[in-house]
Amino acid sequence: MTSERSPAPTDPPLDDVVERLRDHALYARAMGVRDLPVVSRPMPSLRVSSPAVAEVAGRSRAPVHPAPRHDPATALAQLRNETIGDCRRCKLAPTRTQVVFGVGNPRAALVFVGEAPGADEDAQGIPFVGRAGQLLTKIIEAMGLRRDDIYIANIIKCRPPGNRNPEPDEIASCEPFLIAQLDIIRPKVICALGTFAAQTLLKTKEPISRLRGRWQAYQGIPLMPTYHPAYLLRNPNEKETVWKDVQLILTQLGLPVPPRAKTKKV
């Protein structure tokens, strides 16, 4: 019997290398680093638990991790207080009440990423506390989890005037902080809520209606796009669709789907 040899590994495409360098530079900039050392060792890749996710993650670039590894809670506090501070990096600063950084477990296995703070979030300094946030809390609880078990953040940290959509320059200014948050937490799964979160993390223009329900990958981390809770408030018939996406997340995390919620609309 003859055995087939696996094909020899090939170098990653140049575009992937450029993207990895870009993300590393953005992270370093967010952490206040100005001089980057040259590291020759290979980047580690993240193991994923299902074949479908492994196939997607295999096509994604490997995660970029800083060294040394700090305590996540301390690193997040440093990012918020010392690096971001009273941020004035974009035109949203004069109209916001406060920076809405993120909240939850710094060692969370699951991170929800939304779009931007609204009026309630701007007032309280906590993401997802308005009507959409209350619905997200119900979704989390239907998963058999608590908000304290997961982490919640947004693409941008300041409220756009009138809750308008974030603009490209605002996303560009704020994205390094989200990259840093995700790199500090290192979740097992990311759930991108809505168009802006999914398109920003995945660097795509595909609409959320095409992206949702299919595993993607961000820096080797399994990512599930789904509809934003604010969209569900306007389109309650899509709650069942989101619950299907949520069940995929639970399975990927190795968590049971709560028996009472298997056929329940969130």
ZAMARGU-4260 file (C-alpha; in steps of 0.2 Angstrom, whole numbers, plus 5000, padded with zeros to 4 digits):
<rodrens>
0) 5000/5000/5000 | 5007/5017/4995 | 5004/5032/5006 | 5000/5049/5000 | 5011/5063/5006
5) 5003/5079/5011 | 5007/5094/5000 | 5022/5104/5006 | 5016/5120/5014 | 5017/5136/5004
10) 5021/5153/5009 | 5005/5164/5013 | 4999/5176/4999 | 5007/5193/4999 | 4990/5201/5003
15) 4988/5190/5019 | 5006/5196/5025 | 5002/5214/5022 | 4985/5212/5031 | 4994/5204/5046
20) 5007/5218/5047 | 4993/5231/5046 | 4983/5224/5060 | 4999/5222/5071 | 5004/5240/5067
25) 4986/5246/5071 | 4986/5236/5088 | 5004/5243/5092 | 4998/5261/5088 | 4983/5259/5099
30) 4994/5253/5114 | 5005/5268/5111 | 5020/5258/5103 | 5030/5268/5091 | 5045/5256/5088
35) 5041/5238/5083 | 5054/5224/5085 | 5057/5211/5071 | 5051/5194/5076 | 5056/5179/5066
40) 5046/5165/5075 | 5030/5160/5066 | 5013/5166/5071 | 5003/5153/5081 | 4986/5148/5073
45) 4970/5145/5083 | 4962/5128/5084 | 4944/5127/5080 | 4931/5114/5085 | 4921/5110/5070
50) 4926/5106/5052 | 4915/5120/5044 | 4924/5133/5055 | 4941/5125/5052 | 4939/5127/5034
55) 4935/5145/5035 | 4948/5149/5048 | 4961/5140/5037 | 4958/5152/5024 | 4960/5167/5036
60) 4976/5174/5041 | 4984/5168/5058 | 4980/5178/5074 | 4993/5192/5078 | 4997/5192/5097
65) 5008/5204/5106 | 5021/5198/5119 | 5022/5198/5133 | 5004/5192/5138 | 4997/5203/5151
70) 4982/5200/5163 | 4967/5204/5152 | 4958/5215/5165 | 4974/5225/5168 | 4977/5227/5149
75) 4959/5232/5145 | 4960/5245/5159 | 4977/5252/5153 | 4970/5253/5135 | 4954/5262/5141
80) 4962/5274/5154 | 4980/5277/5147 | 4979/5274/5128 | 4961/5280/5124 | 4959/5292/5138
85) 4948/5307/5134 | 4950/5303/5115 | 4950/5317/5103 | 4956/5308/5088 | 4941/5310/5077
90) 4926/5323/5074 | 4914/5314/5086 | 4923/5320/5102 | 4915/5337/5103 | 4897/5330/5102
95) 4898/5314/5113 | 4895/5314/5131 | 4908/5300/5135 | 4918/5286/5127 | 4909/5270/5128
100) 4923/5257/5129 | 4916/5240/5132 | 4909/5229/5146 | 4910/5211/5152 | 4921/5197/5156
105) 4939/5201/5151 | 4942/5182/5148 | 4926/5179/5139 | 4924/5165/5127 | 4911/5175/5117
110) 4912/5193/5112 | 4898/5203/5104 | 4903/5217/5093 | 4890/5231/5088 | 4891/5246/5078
115) 4891/5262/5089 | 4884/5269/5105 | 4866/5277/5105 | 4859/5290/5116 | 4857/5278/5131
120) 4874/5271/5129 | 4882/5289/5127 | 4873/5294/5144 | 4878/5279/5154 | 4895/5275/5146
125) 4890/5256/5144 | 4887/5248/5127 | 4869/5240/5123 | 4859/5247/5137 | 4845/5255/5127
130) 4830/5245/5119 | 4842/5236/5107 | 4853/5232/5122 | 4838/5225/5132 | 4834/5214/5117
135) 4852/5208/5117 | 4852/5204/5135 | 4836/5193/5132 | 4846/5184/5118 | 4861/5181/5130
140) 4849/5175/5144 | 4840/5163/5131 | 4858/5156/5127 | 4859/5151/5146 | 4872/5165/5149
145) 4873/5181/5158 | 4880/5198/5152 | 4894/5196/5165 | 4899/5179/5156 | 4903/5188/5139
150) 4910/5204/5133 | 4902/5218/5123 | 4910/5231/5112 | 4907/5242/5097 | 4916/5246/5081
155) 4917/5265/5087 | 4917/5271/5105 | 4908/5287/5103 | 4890/5291/5098 | 4888/5298/5080
160) 4876/5314/5081 | 4858/5309/5078 | 4863/5290/5079 | 4868/5292/5060 | 4879/5278/5053
165) 4898/5279/5057 | 4909/5287/5043 | 4924/5279/5036 | 4936/5291/5044 | 4928/5288/5061
170) 4930/5269/5059 | 4948/5271/5054 | 4952/5281/5070 | 4943/5269/5082 | 4946/5252/5074
175) 4963/5250/5082 | 4955/5250/5099 | 4943/5236/5094 | 4958/5226/5087 | 4967/5229/5104
180) 4952/5223/5114 | 4950/5207/5104 | 4968/5204/5105 | 4968/5206/5124 | 4952/5195/5127
185) 4956/5182/5113 | 4939/5175/5113 | 4934/5158/5106 | 4920/5166/5095 | 4915/5183/5089
190) 4897/5188/5085 | 4896/5203/5074 | 4880/5212/5076 | 4874/5220/5060 | 4881/5227/5044
195) 4895/5239/5050 | 4902/5226/5063 | 4903/5212/5050 | 4909/5222/5036 | 4923/5231/5046
200) 4929/5215/5054 | 4928/5205/5038 | 4934/5219/5027 | 4920/5215/5015 | 4906/5225/5007
205) 4894/5210/5007 | 4877/5214/5015 | 4873/5206/5032 | 4859/5197/5024 | 4872/5186/5014
210) 4885/5185/5028 | 4873/5180/5042 | 4872/5161/5047 | 4888/5157/5039 | 4904/5155/5049
215) 4918/5167/5044 | 4935/5171/5053 | 4943/5186/5060 | 4962/5183/5063 | 4959/5164/5064
220) 4944/5167/5077 | 4927/5159/5071 | 4915/5174/5068 | 4897/5173/5066 | 4888/5188/5058
225) 4870/5191/5062 | 4857/5204/5063 | 4858/5219/5075 | 4846/5219/5089 | 4840/5236/5083
230) 4835/5228/5066 | 4825/5215/5076 | 4815/5229/5084 | 4810/5235/5067 | 4808/5217/5060
235) 4803/5206/5074 | 4799/5192/5061 | 4818/5190/5060 | 4821/5185/5078 | 4819/5167/5074
240) 4833/5169/5061 | 4845/5176/5074 | 4841/5162/5086 | 4847/5150/5073 | 4863/5159/5072
245) 4864/5159/5091 | 4862/5141/5091 | 4877/5139/5080 | 4887/5149/5092 | 4882/5139/5106
250) 4887/5123/5097 | 4904/5130/5092 | 4907/5135/5110 | 4903/5117/5116 | 4888/5123/5126
255) 4870/5115/5126 | 4856/5124/5118 | 4844/5127/5132 | 4829/5114/5130 | 4816/5127/5132
260) 4824/5138/5119 | 4826/5126/5105 | 4811/5131/5096 | 4809/5148/5105 | 4810/5165/5096
265) 4821/5176/5105
</rodrens>
